[in-house]
Amino acid sequence: SVVRLGVPEVISQRMLNRLTSSLELPTTQEVFRIDGKLGSADLFELLQVERPDLKDPPYTPRLPKPFAQSDDFFGVIRKQDVIVHLPYDSFAPVEDFFKRAARDPQVLAIKTTLYRVGKNSPVVNALLEARDNEKQVTVLVELKARFDEENNLEWVTALAEKGVHVIYGVEELSVKTHAKISLVVRRERDGLRRYVHLGTGNYNASTARLYADIGLFTSNPAVADDASRLFNRLTGYAPNTRYQRLLVAPEYLRDNLLGLIDNEIAVARDGGDARLIFKMNQLEEDRVIQKLYQASQAGVKIDLIVRGLCCLRPGMRGLSENITVKSIVGRYLEHSRIYYFRNAPPEQRLYMGSADLMRRNLLNRVEVVFPILDPRIQWRVLRILQTDLRDTKNSWLLRSDRSYQRLGGAGDQAAFDSHAAFMKDSFGVCETPE
């Protein structure tokens, strides 16, 4: 039976009576008058209209050069760290990571976290194939992923029936697992080697075409050790886990980030050139905001790229005049989280991960924020940040009165479009990252 009927505010009483009668609504308490448009999802039908002049030109993601130049997938990662900048780079290497692991006779085990994987997922199908090939497969599936609960339950059933070790989170913490991390254990000539993928976005082929995210492939031993520790933690085998490189919520992430900001504050007070560049979806956590205010007052230059909710007020005299906040809203949905600390030690200078600076992410979820250790990749990610900061076509500047001012726009021919720049080069166009 119908439990809710949404109707326009201006609907006639005659039409309303007809609807309530035909739907057999017992009372008018189930009727909600809405001031605005209904059924916005139906607007997707407009995409079927044959008017290419009104649409974005088609774009085909490129394969990252290291994978394009060699068919030895794990050999590439063994030789060097590789990043994939979605949707400008192809999602294929992420799918290949699972497919090749499933089919490689030298692979012994695959472990991963799944939050939103979508329907008919190539990643989940590869995990099922891995079980057919008698590999050990461990999957943490978040059943409380909003709007994906039913889909995730279906995958859980399929995985469990194949004999996959399925877990549903850390029982003692009672929090969602939002981390994006996978681990492959492979037998090689010199012993066992572990390969890790970490990302800012979900293992979802559909959103990979629409969301701007970044993923890292690495076989770095310290990162791999931490990944193993994290999966032991998630499966309940290591309750008091410490990590060398990864910043893991809810236990350690916030305090580590605050400490890195404190380091920039100390540099600024000593007269040094202190700088923070953060990119995220939301900024809401009070202690982080207060620490950023302290940093601004100390003279730290702070650039924040925050697509959505931002509870910090920039440009306030005596409080936040050294902070700028911009939001980028364009062809693709900005979804990556990147944290840059200019004066941190090289191995702590640049982080990416699954966590926004919100209370729920820092204190009420399992999140992973990981360092970029390769100087070559650090430079590339800094190019991405600087290209974002240069954008004017898709950018909105947050003012101290909490209003947003558009910097450019569709009609501004001189405006710089970061999305167009990334389609030409996945790492942007800025040659001087700092």
C-alpha positions in Angstrom: 0.0 0.0 0.0 1.0 3.6 -0.5 2.6 5.2 2.5 3.5 8.6 1.1 2.2 10.8 -1.8 4.2 13.8 -2.8 2.3 16.4 -4.8 3.1 19.9 -6.1 2.1 22.8 -3.9 -0.2 24.2 -6.7 -2.1 20.9 -7.4 -5.8 21.4 -7.8 -8.2 19.9 -5.2 -9.9 18.0 -7.9 -6.7 16.3 -9.0 -5.7 15.6 -5.4 -9.0 14.0 -4.6 -8.7 11.8 -7.7 -5.2 10.7 -6.7 -6.0 9.9 -3.1 -9.1 8.0 -4.2 -7.3 5.9 -6.9 -4.4 5.2 -4.6 -6.8 4.3 -1.7 -5.1 6.6 0.8 -7.0 6.3 4.1 -6.3 9.9 5.2 -4.6 13.1 4.0 -1.8 12.6 6.5 0.0 10.6 3.8 -0.1 13.6 1.4 2.9 16.0 1.4 2.7 19.2 -0.6 6.1 20.1 -2.0 7.3 23.6 -3.0 9.5 22.7 -5.9 9.9 20.3 -8.7 9.1 16.6 -8.3 10.8 13.6 -9.9 14.1 15.3 -10.7 15.5 11.9 -11.7 13.2 12.1 -14.8 15.5 14.9 -16.1 17.9 12.2 -17.2 15.5 11.4 -20.0 16.7 14.7 -21.6 20.1 13.0 -22.3 18.3 10.9 -24.9 17.5 13.9 -27.0 19.6 14.0 -30.1 21.2 17.4 -29.6 25.0 16.8 -29.5 25.5 20.6 -29.6 24.0 20.8 -26.1 26.1 18.0 -24.6 29.7 17.6 -23.5 31.8 16.1 -26.2 32.5 12.4 -25.5 35.7 11.5 -23.7 37.5 8.2 -23.6 39.7 7.7 -20.4 43.3 6.9 -21.1 45.3 3.9 -19.7 48.1 5.1 -17.4 51.5 4.8 -19.2 53.1 2.2 -16.9 50.3 -0.2 -17.6 50.0 0.7 -21.3 53.7 0.0 -21.8 53.8 -3.5 -20.1 51.6 -6.5 -19.9 53.3 -7.6 -16.7 50.8 -6.0 -14.3 52.3 -7.0 -11.0 55.8 -6.4 -12.4 54.9 -2.8 -13.1 53.7 -2.3 -9.5 56.7 -4.2 -8.1 59.0 -1.7 -10.0 57.2 1.5 -9.2 54.1 3.1 -7.5 51.4 4.0 -9.9 48.5 6.4 -9.5 45.2 6.4 -11.5 43.3 9.7 -11.7 39.7 8.9 -12.4 37.8 9.6 -14.6 40.6 11.0 -16.8 42.5 7.7 -16.5 40.7 4.4 -17.1 39.2 2.3 -14.3 40.5 -0.8 -16.2 43.7 -1.1 -14.1 41.6 -1.4 -10.9 39.4 -4.1 -12.4 42.6 -5.8 -13.8 44.1 -5.8 -10.3 41.3 -8.1 -9.2 40.9 -10.1 -12.4 44.6 -10.9 -12.8 44.9 -11.8 -9.1 41.9 -14.2 -9.5 43.6 -15.9 -12.5 47.3 -15.8 -11.5 48.4 -19.2 -10.2 51.0 -17.4 -8.0 48.4 -15.4 -6.1 47.5 -17.0 -2.8 45.1 -14.5 -1.2 42.9 -11.4 -2.0 41.5 -9.1 0.7 39.3 -6.0 0.1 36.8 -3.6 1.5 33.5 -3.0 -0.4 31.3 0.0 0.2 29.4 0.8 -3.0 30.2 -1.6 -5.8 27.1 -1.3 -8.0 25.3 -3.9 -9.9 27.0 -6.6 -12.0 30.3 -5.6 -10.5 33.5 -6.7 -12.4 35.3 -6.5 -9.0 32.9 -8.8 -7.2 32.8 -11.2 -10.2 36.6 -11.4 -10.1 36.4 -12.2 -6.4 34.0 -15.0 -7.1 36.3 -16.3 -9.8 39.2 -16.2 -7.4 37.3 -18.6 -5.1 36.6 -20.9 -8.0 40.4 -20.9 -8.4 40.8 -21.9 -4.8 42.3 -18.7 -3.6 41.8 -17.3 -0.1 39.4 -14.4 -0.4 38.4 -12.0 2.5 35.8 -9.3 1.9 34.6 -6.7 4.3 31.2 -5.5 3.0 29.5 -2.5 4.6 25.9 -3.4 4.9 24.9 0.1 6.0 26.1 1.9 2.9 23.2 4.3 2.4 21.1 3.6 -0.6 23.2 0.5 -1.4 22.0 -1.8 1.4 19.9 -4.1 -0.8 22.6 -4.4 -3.5 25.3 -5.1 -0.9 23.1 -7.8 0.7 22.8 -9.5 -2.7 26.6 -9.5 -3.1 27.1 -10.8 0.4 24.9 -13.8 -0.4 26.7 -14.6 -3.6 30.2 -14.3 -1.9 29.3 -16.3 1.1 27.8 -19.1 -1.1 31.2 -19.3 -2.8 33.1 -19.7 0.4 34.4 -16.2 0.6 35.3 -15.1 4.2 32.7 -12.2 4.5 32.9 -9.8 7.4 30.7 -6.9 8.3 32.9 -4.5 10.2 34.7 -4.3 13.5 32.1 -5.4 16.1 33.7 -3.7 19.1 33.7 -0.3 17.3 30.2 -0.5 15.9 31.1 1.9 13.1 30.8 1.9 9.3 33.8 0.8 7.3 34.4 3.4 4.6 38.0 2.7 3.9 39.0 1.9 0.3 41.8 -0.7 0.4 42.7 -4.0 -1.2 45.6 -6.4 -0.7 46.9 -9.2 -2.9 49.4 -11.8 -1.6 51.6 -13.3 -4.3 54.3 -16.0 -4.2 57.4 -14.9 -6.1 61.0 -16.1 -6.5 62.2 -14.2 -3.4 59.3 -15.1 -1.2 55.8 -13.7 -0.6 55.2 -10.2 -1.9 52.1 -8.1 -1.1 50.5 -5.6 -3.6 48.1 -2.9 -2.3 45.6 -0.7 -3.9 44.3 2.3 -1.9 41.9 4.9 -3.1 39.7 7.9 -2.4 36.6 6.4 -4.1 34.6 3.2 -4.3 35.3 0.1 -6.4 32.4 1.0 -8.7 32.8 1.0 -12.4 29.8 3.3 -13.0 30.8 6.1 -10.7 34.4 5.8 -11.9 33.2 7.4 -15.2 31.6 10.4 -13.3 33.6 10.9 -10.1 37.0 12.5 -9.9 39.0 10.1 -7.6 42.6 9.0 -7.2 43.9 5.5 -6.5 47.4 4.3 -5.7 49.0 0.9 -6.6 52.0 0.1 -4.5 54.2 -2.8 -3.2 55.9 -0.7 -0.6 56.7 -3.1 2.3 55.8 -0.6 5.0 52.4 0.2 3.4 51.8 -3.5 2.7 52.6 -4.3 6.4 50.1 -1.7 7.5 47.5 -3.1 5.0 48.0 -6.6 6.5 47.6 -5.2 10.0 44.4 -3.3 9.1 42.8 -6.5 7.7 43.8 -8.4 10.8 42.1 -5.6 12.8 39.0 -5.7 10.6 38.7 -9.5 11.0 39.2 -9.2 14.8 42.6 -10.9 15.1 44.5 -7.8 16.2 42.5 -5.5 18.4 45.3 -3.1 19.4 46.9 -2.3 16.1 49.5 0.3 15.4 50.6 1.5 11.9 53.8 2.7 10.4 52.5 4.7 7.4 48.7 4.6 7.2 46.5 7.1 9.2 43.6 5.0 10.3 40.3 6.3 11.8 38.7 6.2 14.3 41.8 5.6 16.5 44.6 7.7 15.0 43.6 9.9 12.0 42.4 13.1 13.6 45.3 13.4 16.1 47.9 12.8 13.4 46.3 15.5 11.1 46.2 18.0 14.0 49.8 17.3 14.7 50.8 17.9 11.1 48.9 21.2 11.2 50.7 22.1 14.4 54.0 21.6 12.6 53.0 24.2 10.0 52.0 26.6 12.8 55.4 26.2 14.4 57.2 26.9 11.0 55.1 30.0 10.5 55.8 31.4 14.0 59.5 30.9 13.3 59.1 33.0 10.1 59.1 30.2 7.7 57.0 29.6 4.6 54.1 27.5 5.9 51.4 26.2 3.6 48.4 23.8 3.7 46.4 22.7 0.7 43.4 20.4 1.5 40.9 19.0 -0.9 37.8 17.2 0.3 34.0 16.8 0.0 33.0 18.2 3.4 34.6 20.2 6.2 32.7 20.1 9.5 34.8 18.7 12.4 35.1 21.4 15.1 38.7 20.6 16.3 40.1 20.6 12.8 38.3 23.9 12.0 39.7 25.5 15.2 43.2 24.3 14.4 42.9 25.8 10.9 41.9 29.1 12.5 45.0 28.9 14.7 47.1 28.2 11.7 45.7 31.2 9.8 46.4 33.4 12.8 50.0 32.1 12.9 50.5 33.1 9.3 50.0 29.7 7.5 48.7 30.2 4.0 45.8 27.8 3.6 43.9 26.8 0.4 40.8 24.6 0.9 39.0 23.0 -2.0 35.7 21.8 -0.5 33.0 20.7 -2.9 30.1 20.6 -0.4 29.4 21.5 3.2 32.0 23.9 4.7 31.5 25.1 8.3 34.7 27.2 8.3 34.4 30.9 7.5 37.3 32.2 5.5 38.5 35.8 5.2 37.5 36.9 8.8 39.9 39.6 10.0 42.0 38.4 12.9 40.8 34.8 12.5 40.9 33.4 9.0 42.2 36.0 6.6 44.9 33.6 5.4 42.3 30.9 4.4 40.6 30.7 1.0 37.8 28.2 0.3 36.6 27.2 -3.2 34.2 24.7 -4.5 34.6 23.1 -7.9 31.3 22.0 -9.6 31.6 21.0 -13.2 31.4 18.1 -15.7 32.6 15.5 -13.1 31.9 15.2 -9.4 34.9 16.1 -7.3 35.3 13.2 -4.8 39.0 12.9 -4.0 40.5 13.8 -0.6 44.0 15.2 -0.6 46.0 16.7 2.3 49.3 18.6 1.7 51.6 19.8 4.4 54.5 21.8 3.0 57.0 21.5 5.9 56.3 17.9 7.0 59.0 15.2 6.6 59.0 14.0 2.9 57.1 10.8 3.9 54.3 12.8 5.6 54.1 15.7 3.2 51.2 14.5 1.1 48.3 12.2 2.0 45.2 11.0 0.2 42.3 8.8 1.3 38.7 8.0 2.0 38.1 10.5 4.8 36.5 13.9 4.7 37.2 16.2 7.7 33.9 15.5 9.3 33.2 14.1 12.8 31.6 11.0 11.4 34.7 10.2 9.2 37.3 11.0 11.8 35.6 9.4 14.9 32.8 7.2 13.8 34.1 5.3 10.7 37.0 3.1 9.7 38.8 5.3 7.3 42.3 5.0 5.7 44.4 8.0 4.7 47.7 7.0 3.1 50.9 8.8 2.3 52.4 9.4 -1.2 56.0 8.3 -0.7 57.3 8.4 -4.2 58.6 12.0 -4.9 57.7 11.6 -8.6 54.0 10.9 -7.7 54.0 13.6 -5.0 54.9 16.1 -7.7 52.1 14.8 -9.9 49.5 15.1 -7.2 50.6 18.6 -6.4 50.1 19.4 -10.1 46.5 18.2 -9.7 46.0 20.4 -6.6 47.5 23.5 -8.4 45.4 22.9 -11.5 42.3 22.8 -9.2 43.4 26.0 -7.5 43.8 27.7 -10.9 40.3 26.7 -12.1 37.9 29.6 -12.7 35.3 28.1 -15.0 33.8 25.6 -12.5 34.8 27.4 -9.3 32.8 29.1 -6.6 34.6 31.1 -3.9 33.2 31.0 -0.4 33.1 34.5 1.2 33.2 35.4 4.8 29.4 36.1 4.9 28.9 32.4 3.9 27.7 33.3 0.4 29.4 31.9 -2.7 30.7 34.0 -5.6 31.2 32.3 -9.0 34.6 33.0 -10.4 33.9 32.3 -14.1 31.2 30.4 -15.9 30.1 28.8 -19.1 30.1 32.1 -21.0 33.6 33.2 -19.9 35.9 32.4 -22.8 39.0 33.3 -20.7 38.0 31.0 -17.8 40.4 28.1 -17.0 38.6 24.7 -16.9 40.5 22.2 -14.7 38.3 19.3 -16.0 39.3 20.1 -19.6 42.9 20.4 -18.6 42.8 16.9 -16.9 41.3 15.4 -20.0 44.4 16.6 -21.9 46.8 15.5 -19.1 45.7 13.5 -16.1 48.0 15.5 -13.9 47.0 18.9 -15.0 48.9 21.7 -16.6 50.8 23.4 -13.8 54.5 22.9 -14.2 55.5 24.5 -10.9 53.6 22.6 -8.2 54.4 24.9 -5.3 
